[in-house]
Structures are given as C-alpha cells and as structure tokens.
Amino acid sequence: MTKRMRTTVRAVAVLATAGLAIGLNACASDASGEVTTLNFFQFKGEALEDFNQMIADFEAENPDIRIVQNQVADADTLIRTLLVKDRVPDIVTLNANGNFGRLAEAGVFYDFSDEPVLETINPAVQDILADLGTYGDEVNGLGYVNNANGVIYNAAIFEEQGLEVPETWDEFIALCDALTAAGITPFYGTLADSWTGVPSWNALGAYPAQDDFFDKMRAQGTDIGPDSEVSFQKDFAEMMDQQYTLYSYMQDGYRGKTYDDGNAAFANGEVAMLLQGIWATNPIKQVNPDIEMGIFPYPGTDDPDDRLLVSGVDVVFTMGKNNPKQEAAMRFIDYAFQTDVIEGFAASQNMVPSVEGAQISDDPALQSVKPFFDDGRITGFIDHQIPPAVPLIPIDQEFLFNGDAEAALKTLDNEWRKVAARTIPVTTGEDQ
C-alpha cells in the first residue's frame, strides 16, 4: 500500500469514526429520554486527555448529560463536511484561524451575545475573534486559551551578559550587536521549514496592520498597489526591512536548518534567542528540562508603550446556530469556562486562559507575557486575514533568501488583487 493510499484510508477511517459516533450519539439521546448525549468535536490531539478529564468531572456533577469526545485530525476540512451535510456537532472547538472566521461569517454558528459567560472573557481575546469574522454583529465563538508569538530568549545568557529585555527597536538591535560582540549568535534560523519565517512576519507586520489595514484592503477591491490608500507596497516596507535585519543575525547555514534543529540548538544554549512562539517551549524543554526561558513581544516601535504582543486564540468554543440540545451544550461550555477548570486546562497546554482573573501557570515564559494580556495589548495573527490563495509563506521565504522586499511586496499586492478579482460579484446590468 502506498503512502498516499494509507493516508486516504486513515482519513476515511477518521470520517467514518466521527460520523458513526455522531450518529450513535443522536440515537442514544433520542432513545433514553432521560440522559442527553452530546457529541463534542475537538481538534487538538494533545488535549485529548485534558478534555477526557474535564468531561468526567462534568458528568459527575451532571448525571443527566453524557458527552462523547470526537477528536479529529483535520478539523477544518471535517467541520465543513459536517456543516454541508447538516450534521453539526453539539459542541465544537476549533483553532481560531481564517477558516473559523469564514465559517462564522456564513452564519452557521450560534450567537453567544446574550450568554453570561461572555462577560467573563478578556475583551481583547474576543476582539481577536471578531477581527477574523462574524455573522453581522453576532458573537459566534468564545475564546478559551491563547498562545503568544514573541521572541523566546535564554534567561541565563541574558543574565550572564547583563542584558535587559529590549523595549524599542533600537534597543533590540543594540542587544543583537552586544551578543555578537560577545561571541554569542543572537538567533537560530530554520528556513528549511518555510513556515518558520512567518511568525516574525506576523509579529512585525502587526504594527502596520493596525488601524483597520485589512478592512481597507478588502474595501478597495482590485484597487491594490503603491498608489492605493493602503497596500503591502505602501505600508509594509519598514517591517520587511526589520525582518530582514533580524535574519542578518542568524547562524551560518540557517537556510538549511529545520524547526526541530532550532529548538534543539536553543535548548543546548547555542544561541540566545529564537523567533518562535510559546508553542516551541514544550519541545525545547523536552531537550533541556532545566532551561530558563522568557518571551518578549517584538519591539517593532520606538515607543515602549506601543509594543504589541501577537496572540492567537488556540481554542475557541462554539456550536451550531440551531442546536436542538442548546441548553445541555451551554451547561458544558459554562463548566469549561469556570475559573478552576480553565486554569487547569491552560496550565496543562502551556497556554493563557481567556477568563479574566484566571491565573496563568507559574511557567516563567508565560509569566513574562502576562502583563500584555492583563493590559489588553494583544493583537491577532495577520496571516489569518490573508486569503489562503495568497502564497504568503513561499513569498516570505524567498524574500528572506534574496532580500528583495520590493519584489515580495509587489507580489503580495498582485496575489491579493487576483483573489479580489475572483470574488467581486459580476455586474450584469439587470439590477440597474
């Protein structure tokens, strides 16, 4: 059996398993008349046991509800399949990316606007979800835990060299120069994995993307270029220069190294910093459990008060718009957002809980970004605002290879314009 065939078989098995479970759940609920069975669609394999425990604790307090967890590998594809077939799971968790935003805009999800649990969530987290897309002015998801996309640094190296976390762009470059002068490589680049350039692109691009940049881009239709009100060519030149400057401080041979190489090198103290997010801390600790790490936001500004931490909603709870088991589903969602429950889940997943007042784990890396969540100085991943048809990752990788920012930005504008041309409604004249 070929690799492709094995992959196909596994995909079919996942679909069949999920579909069977969902079908059986519906039968169980209808037949019992006493116990409501809910199917729980969730995408995070590493959270399987945490959700199992959460479900067991919930069922102990709510014996009239039974929850069956369906953990799926390709959630974005499967949830679309289920929505098309009108087989919407009773409770849904997704990664809050562009796909979630597009589904929300289609009006398939419940409106949580009047649910009391909404008032417990950090408004900055809900703003990130709203920026991805909603149906009208509805609230179509509840942010659960967040990640953090910043610069990971080796706290021991910083202390040994007498270095402080930089708060401005000039301080950041001065820090890189000081490390180089001390014979320490500032960063470990891993461009053999093309996606690893994008975290720093997202972090630095968050600054020019403020003030509704992407809303204006969408409103301009195909009028995208150096002379339009906003465009990549017009607004992103400085951040591209910043990103390329950081890559000038990488180790030799960074084009051929992988994400795993970078985590191992950082864990072993070969470099001082890594341009990755909180998701890299667990694999780093697997190599060196004793390493002391912190995270700081990219200071792509000259004013410390203007610094922004890029954060994504790693898990969002939602459910179908016309869920016949709404009351039971909301009981579980309300339970999941209880302070002690979300604190336990977030600590286990090394994430930041969304509920205001919930404690972040004592992991130094998470504690270092806590003030930005407390102050609401977080913003979403801008690549979630870019249509999937725009090949951002290879464009950015090529730019980091050749340094031609003008060509990269022109390509981004051209690719955006192509997507806009395909999605603008055709005017027939019959409605005039």
C-alpha positions as CSV (number, residue, x, y, z in Angstrom):
1,M,0.0,0.0,0.0
2,T,1.4,3.4,-1.0
3,K,1.8,6.3,1.5
4,R,-1.0,8.2,-0.3
5,M,-3.3,5.2,-0.1
6,R,-2.5,4.7,3.6
7,T,-3.2,8.4,4.2
8,T,-6.5,8.1,2.4
9,V,-7.5,5.1,4.4
10,R,-6.8,6.8,7.6
11,A,-8.8,9.9,6.5
12,V,-11.8,7.7,5.6
13,A,-11.5,5.9,8.9
14,V,-11.5,9.2,10.8
15,L,-14.5,10.4,8.9
16,A,-16.3,7.1,9.4
17,T,-15.4,7.0,13.1
18,A,-16.6,10.6,13.7
19,G,-19.7,10.1,11.6
20,L,-20.5,6.8,13.4
21,A,-20.0,8.4,16.8
22,I,-22.2,11.3,15.9
23,G,-24.9,9.1,14.6
24,L,-24.8,6.8,17.6
25,N,-24.9,9.7,19.9
26,A,-28.1,11.0,18.3
27,C,-29.8,7.6,18.7
28,A,-28.7,7.4,22.4
29,S,-30.2,10.7,23.2
30,D,-33.4,10.1,21.4
31,A,-33.9,6.6,22.9
32,S,-33.2,7.3,26.5
33,G,-35.4,10.3,27.1
34,E,-33.5,10.8,30.4
35,V,-29.9,11.3,29.5
36,T,-28.9,13.8,26.9
37,T,-25.9,12.7,24.9
38,L,-23.7,15.4,23.3
39,N,-21.1,14.9,20.6
40,F,-18.1,17.0,21.2
41,F,-16.0,17.9,18.2
42,Q,-12.5,18.9,19.1
43,F,-9.3,19.2,17.0
44,K,-6.4,19.2,19.5
45,G,-4.8,15.8,19.8
46,E,-2.5,16.8,22.6
47,A,-5.6,18.0,24.6
48,L,-7.4,14.6,24.4
49,E,-6.7,13.5,27.9
50,D,-7.3,17.0,29.4
51,F,-10.8,17.1,27.8
52,N,-11.4,13.5,28.9
53,Q,-10.8,14.6,32.5
54,M,-12.9,17.7,32.1
55,I,-15.8,15.6,30.7
56,A,-15.5,13.0,33.5
57,D,-15.6,15.8,36.1
58,F,-18.6,17.5,34.4
59,E,-20.6,14.3,34.0
60,A,-20.1,13.5,37.7
61,E,-21.8,16.8,38.5
62,N,-24.3,16.5,35.7
63,P,-25.5,12.9,35.5
64,D,-28.3,13.8,33.0
65,I,-25.7,14.7,30.4
66,R,-23.3,12.3,28.6
67,I,-20.5,13.7,26.4
68,V,-18.7,11.8,23.7
69,Q,-15.5,13.4,22.6
70,N,-14.6,13.1,18.8
71,Q,-11.0,14.2,18.4
72,V,-10.3,14.7,14.7
73,A,-7.1,15.2,12.8
74,D,-8.2,17.6,10.0
75,A,-10.8,19.6,11.8
76,D,-11.1,22.5,9.3
77,T,-12.0,20.0,6.5
78,L,-14.2,17.8,8.6
79,I,-16.3,20.5,10.1
80,R,-17.0,21.9,6.7
81,T,-18.1,18.4,5.6
82,L,-20.4,18.1,8.6
83,L,-21.9,21.5,8.1
84,V,-22.6,20.8,4.4
85,K,-24.4,17.6,5.5
86,D,-26.3,19.4,8.2
87,R,-24.8,17.2,10.8
88,V,-23.4,19.9,13.1
89,P,-21.8,18.6,16.3
90,D,-23.5,19.7,19.5
91,I,-20.3,21.3,20.9
92,V,-17.4,22.4,18.7
93,T,-13.9,23.5,19.4
94,L,-11.7,24.9,16.6
95,N,-8.4,26.8,16.2
96,A,-9.4,30.4,15.6
97,N,-7.9,30.9,12.2
98,G,-9.2,32.3,9.0
99,N,-11.3,29.2,8.4
100,F,-13.2,29.8,11.6
101,G,-13.8,33.4,10.6
102,R,-15.1,32.5,7.2
103,L,-17.5,29.9,8.7
104,A,-18.7,32.5,11.3
105,E,-19.4,35.0,8.5
106,A,-21.5,32.3,6.8
107,G,-23.9,32.4,9.8
108,V,-23.6,28.7,10.8
109,F,-22.7,29.3,14.4
110,Y,-24.7,30.2,17.5
111,D,-24.8,33.8,18.7
112,F,-23.4,34.0,22.2
113,S,-24.1,37.7,22.6
114,D,-26.6,37.1,25.5
115,E,-24.7,34.3,27.3
116,P,-23.4,35.4,30.7
117,V,-20.2,33.5,30.2
118,L,-19.2,36.1,27.6
119,E,-18.9,38.7,30.3
120,T,-16.1,36.7,32.0
121,I,-13.8,36.7,29.0
122,N,-11.0,39.1,28.3
123,P,-12.4,41.6,25.7
124,A,-9.1,41.7,23.9
125,V,-9.4,38.0,23.2
126,Q,-12.9,38.4,21.8
127,D,-11.7,41.3,19.7
128,I,-9.2,38.9,18.0
129,L,-12.1,36.6,17.2
130,A,-14.3,39.4,15.9
131,D,-11.5,40.5,13.6
132,L,-11.5,37.1,12.0
133,G,-15.1,37.4,11.0
134,T,-18.6,37.3,12.5
135,Y,-22.2,37.0,11.2
136,G,-23.3,40.6,11.3
137,D,-22.7,41.9,14.9
138,E,-23.1,38.5,16.5
139,V,-20.6,36.8,18.8
140,N,-20.0,33.4,17.2
141,G,-17.4,31.9,19.4
142,L,-15.9,32.1,22.9
143,G,-12.1,32.3,23.1
144,Y,-10.8,29.7,25.5
145,V,-7.0,29.7,25.6
146,N,-4.4,31.8,23.8
147,N,-0.9,31.3,22.6
148,A,1.8,34.0,22.4
149,N,4.0,34.8,19.4
150,G,7.1,36.6,20.6
151,V,10.9,36.3,20.9
152,I,12.0,33.4,23.1
153,Y,15.1,34.2,25.0
154,N,17.6,32.3,27.1
155,A,17.3,34.0,30.5
156,A,20.7,32.6,31.7
157,I,22.5,34.1,28.8
158,F,20.8,37.5,29.2
159,E,21.8,37.5,32.9
160,E,25.4,36.4,32.3
161,Q,25.8,39.2,29.7
162,G,24.0,41.8,31.8
163,L,21.3,42.3,29.1
164,E,17.8,43.6,29.6
165,V,14.7,42.7,27.6
166,P,14.5,45.3,24.8
167,E,11.5,47.7,24.7
168,T,12.3,49.6,21.5
169,W,13.6,48.6,18.0
170,D,16.9,50.4,18.6
171,E,17.4,48.6,21.9
172,F,16.6,45.3,20.1
173,I,19.4,45.9,17.5
174,A,21.8,47.1,20.2
175,L,21.1,43.8,22.1
176,C,21.9,41.8,19.0
177,D,25.1,43.7,18.4
178,A,26.2,43.2,22.1
179,L,25.6,39.4,21.8
180,T,27.6,39.3,18.6
181,A,30.4,41.2,20.1
182,A,30.4,38.7,23.0
183,G,30.7,35.8,20.5
184,I,27.2,34.7,21.0
185,T,24.9,34.1,18.0
186,P,21.7,36.1,18.6
187,F,19.2,33.9,16.6
188,Y,18.9,30.4,15.2
189,G,17.2,30.4,11.7
190,T,15.3,27.4,10.4
191,L,14.2,28.3,6.9
192,A,14.4,24.7,5.6
193,D,10.9,24.7,7.1
194,S,9.4,27.5,5.1
195,W,6.7,28.4,7.6
196,T,9.2,29.3,10.3
197,G,9.7,32.7,8.7
198,V,6.1,33.7,9.2
199,P,6.0,34.1,13.0
200,S,8.3,37.0,12.8
201,W,6.5,38.4,9.7
202,N,3.2,38.2,11.7
203,A,4.8,39.9,14.8
204,L,6.4,42.8,12.9
205,G,3.6,43.1,10.5
206,A,1.1,43.6,13.3
207,Y,2.3,47.2,13.6
208,P,1.4,48.5,10.1
209,A,-1.7,46.3,10.2
210,Q,-3.3,48.4,12.9
211,D,-6.0,51.0,12.1
212,D,-8.1,48.6,10.0
213,F,-5.5,47.9,7.4
214,F,-7.1,44.7,6.2
215,D,-10.6,46.1,6.3
216,K,-9.4,48.9,4.0
217,M,-7.7,46.3,1.7
218,R,-10.9,44.4,1.3
219,A,-12.9,47.5,0.7
220,Q,-10.5,48.6,-2.1
221,G,-11.4,45.5,-4.2
222,T,-8.9,45.2,-7.0
223,D,-7.5,48.7,-6.5
224,I,-4.4,47.5,-4.7
225,G,-0.9,48.9,-5.4
226,P,1.6,51.6,-4.4
227,D,-0.9,54.4,-5.1
228,S,-4.0,52.9,-3.3
229,E,-4.9,54.2,0.1
230,V,-3.3,51.1,1.7
231,S,-1.3,48.2,0.3
232,F,1.6,45.9,1.2
233,Q,3.9,48.0,-1.0
234,K,2.8,51.2,0.7
235,D,2.6,50.1,4.3
236,F,4.8,47.1,4.9
237,A,8.3,48.2,3.6
238,E,9.6,49.1,7.0
239,M,8.6,45.9,8.7
240,M,10.1,43.9,5.8
241,D,13.4,45.7,6.4
242,Q,13.1,44.9,10.1
243,Q,12.6,41.2,9.5
244,Y,15.5,41.0,7.1
245,T,17.7,42.8,9.6
246,L,16.9,40.2,12.2
247,Y,17.9,37.4,9.8
248,S,21.3,39.1,9.4
249,Y,22.0,38.0,13.0
250,M,21.2,34.3,12.3
251,Q,23.8,31.5,12.5
252,D,25.6,30.4,9.3
253,G,23.6,27.9,7.2
254,Y,20.2,28.9,8.6
255,R,18.6,28.3,5.2
256,G,19.2,24.5,5.6
257,K,18.1,24.1,9.2
258,T,14.7,22.9,10.4
259,Y,12.3,23.8,13.2
260,D,13.5,20.8,15.2
261,D,17.1,21.8,14.7
262,G,16.3,25.3,16.0
263,N,14.6,24.0,19.1
264,A,17.5,21.7,19.9
265,A,20.1,24.3,19.3
266,F,18.3,26.8,21.5
267,A,17.8,24.2,24.2
268,N,21.5,23.5,24.2
269,G,22.5,27.1,24.6
270,E,23.9,27.5,21.1
271,V,22.1,30.8,20.5
272,A,20.4,33.5,22.7
273,M,17.0,33.8,21.1
274,L,14.5,32.1,18.8
275,L,11.9,33.8,16.6
276,Q,9.1,31.4,17.6
277,G,6.1,31.4,19.8
278,I,5.0,29.8,23.1
279,W,4.3,26.6,21.2
280,A,8.1,25.9,20.9
281,T,8.7,25.9,24.6
282,N,7.5,22.4,25.2
283,P,9.7,20.8,22.5
284,I,12.6,22.9,23.9
285,K,12.0,21.6,27.4
286,Q,12.0,18.1,26.1
287,V,15.6,18.6,25.1
288,N,16.6,20.6,28.2
289,P,14.1,20.5,31.0
290,D,16.2,22.9,33.1
291,I,16.5,25.7,30.6
292,E,15.2,29.1,31.8
293,M,13.2,30.9,29.1
294,G,11.2,34.1,28.8
295,I,9.3,35.7,25.9
296,F,9.1,39.3,24.9
297,P,7.0,40.9,22.2
298,Y,8.8,42.1,19.1
299,P,9.6,45.8,19.8
300,G,8.9,47.0,16.3
301,T,8.4,50.5,17.5
302,D,10.4,53.3,19.2
303,D,7.8,53.8,21.9
304,P,7.7,51.1,24.6
305,D,4.1,51.9,25.3
306,D,3.2,51.0,21.7
307,R,4.5,47.4,21.9
308,L,2.0,44.7,20.9
309,L,2.1,41.0,21.6
310,V,0.7,38.9,18.8
311,S,-1.6,36.2,20.2
312,G,-3.9,33.7,18.6
313,V,-6.9,32.1,20.1
314,D,-5.7,28.5,20.2
315,V,-9.0,27.0,21.2
316,V,-12.4,28.6,20.5
317,F,-15.7,27.1,21.7
318,T,-18.8,27.3,19.5
319,M,-21.9,25.4,18.4
320,G,-24.4,25.3,15.6
321,K,-26.9,28.1,15.2
322,N,-29.9,26.0,15.7
323,N,-28.7,23.4,18.2
324,P,-31.6,21.3,19.5
325,K,-29.5,20.5,22.6
326,Q,-28.5,24.1,23.3
327,E,-29.3,24.1,27.0
328,A,-27.2,21.0,27.7
329,A,-24.4,22.2,25.5
330,M,-24.3,25.5,27.2
331,R,-24.1,23.8,30.6
332,F,-20.9,22.1,29.5
333,I,-19.5,25.3,27.9
334,D,-20.2,27.2,31.1
335,Y,-18.5,24.5,33.1
336,A,-15.4,24.6,30.9
337,F,-15.1,28.4,31.5
338,Q,-15.2,28.0,35.3
339,T,-12.0,29.6,36.6
340,D,-10.5,26.4,38.2
341,V,-11.4,24.3,35.1
342,I,-9.9,26.7,32.6
343,E,-6.8,27.3,34.8
344,G,-6.1,23.5,34.9
345,F,-6.6,23.1,31.1
346,A,-4.4,26.2,30.2
347,A,-1.6,25.1,32.5
348,S,-1.5,21.6,31.0
349,Q,-1.5,23.0,27.5
350,N,1.0,25.8,28.3
351,M,-1.4,28.5,27.2
352,V,-3.0,31.6,28.6
353,P,-6.6,31.3,29.9
354,S,-9.1,33.8,28.5
355,V,-11.2,34.2,31.6
356,E,-10.4,37.5,33.4
357,G,-8.9,36.8,36.8
358,A,-7.9,33.2,36.0
359,Q,-4.3,32.5,37.0
360,I,-1.6,31.8,34.4
361,S,0.7,28.9,35.3
362,D,4.0,29.8,37.1
363,D,6.0,28.9,33.9
364,P,8.4,31.9,33.5
365,A,7.8,32.0,29.8
366,L,4.0,32.5,30.3
367,Q,4.5,34.9,33.2
368,S,6.7,37.1,31.0
369,V,3.8,37.8,28.6
370,K,1.1,38.1,31.3
371,P,1.2,41.9,31.5
372,F,0.3,42.2,27.9
373,F,-2.8,40.1,28.4
374,D,-3.7,42.0,31.6
375,D,-3.4,45.3,29.8
376,G,-5.2,44.2,26.6
377,R,-2.1,44.9,24.5
378,I,-2.6,41.8,22.3
379,T,-3.4,41.6,18.6
380,G,-4.2,38.7,16.3
381,F,-2.1,36.9,13.7
382,I,-2.3,38.9,10.5
383,D,-1.8,35.9,8.2
384,H,-5.3,34.9,9.3
385,Q,-6.5,38.0,7.5
386,I,-4.9,37.0,4.2
387,P,-6.8,34.7,1.8
388,P,-5.4,31.2,1.7
389,A,-4.9,31.6,-2.1
390,V,-2.2,34.2,-1.5
391,P,1.0,32.2,-1.1
392,L,2.4,34.2,1.8
393,I,4.8,31.5,3.2
394,P,6.8,31.0,0.0
395,I,6.8,34.7,-0.8
396,D,8.3,35.5,2.6
397,Q,10.8,32.6,2.5
398,E,12.0,33.8,-0.9
399,F,12.3,37.3,0.4
400,L,14.4,36.1,3.4
401,F,16.7,34.3,0.9
402,N,17.2,37.2,-1.5
403,G,16.3,40.4,0.5
404,D,14.3,41.8,-2.3
405,A,11.5,43.5,-0.3
406,E,10.1,45.5,-3.2
407,A,9.5,42.3,-5.3
408,A,8.0,40.5,-2.3
409,L,5.6,43.3,-1.5
410,K,4.6,43.7,-5.2
411,T,3.9,40.0,-5.4
412,L,1.7,40.1,-2.3
413,D,-0.3,43.0,-3.8
414,N,-0.7,41.2,-7.1
415,E,-1.8,38.0,-5.5
416,W,-4.3,39.9,-3.3
417,R,-5.6,41.6,-6.4
418,K,-6.1,38.3,-8.2
419,V,-8.2,37.0,-5.3
420,A,-10.2,40.2,-5.1
421,A,-10.9,39.9,-8.9
422,R,-12.2,36.4,-8.5
423,T,-14.5,37.3,-5.5
424,I,-16.0,40.6,-6.6
425,P,-19.6,40.0,-7.8
426,V,-20.1,40.3,-11.6
427,T,-22.4,43.2,-12.6
428,T,-24.9,42.2,-15.2
429,G,-26.7,45.5,-15.6
430,E,-30.1,43.8,-14.9
431,D,-30.2,45.3,-11.4
432,Q,-29.6,48.9,-12.6
